């Protein structure tokens, strides 16, 4: 089933190699896989193990490696970069889907949930001194934003790759 889903990533769409830069190709690969994961939520719940090898996943792998080929990365580095990007997408999609399930199963908004949880957290964490975690947690003050986290991760990864290649 995973191979069949993988084969649905690019038919009827532009291929990653059609993108003008490695940065836009990586972003396109991430976006395509994000959409696929949200369309097939069960697919990101399966723990990774050995690679899925079949016609769909092999063709997807080829399409996603093509824009990385010949830019100055070794074969191992191309695979590692693609695996890193796809892992970030899977983790972010899994988080997004989990948030959606939690929100759908609760009568509370995220703000209401935090208001209810705050007194319990205050009691259970009494005496702990966590200046950095407290500051950052207060700044974020939400259930998180999987999409924004993915965007930051993609920028960080592509910045490093592009800088290394220049």
Protein Blocks (a to p, Z undefined) as FASTA:
>chain_A
ZZmmmmmmmgopacfklpmbfklmmmmmmmmmmmmmmmmmmlmmpccddddddfklmmmm
mmmmmmmgonlpafklmmmmmmmmmmmmmmmmmmmmmmmmmmmmpcbdfklmmmmmmmmm
mmmmgoiacfklmmmmmmnopgbjfklmmmmmmmmmmmmmmmmmZZ
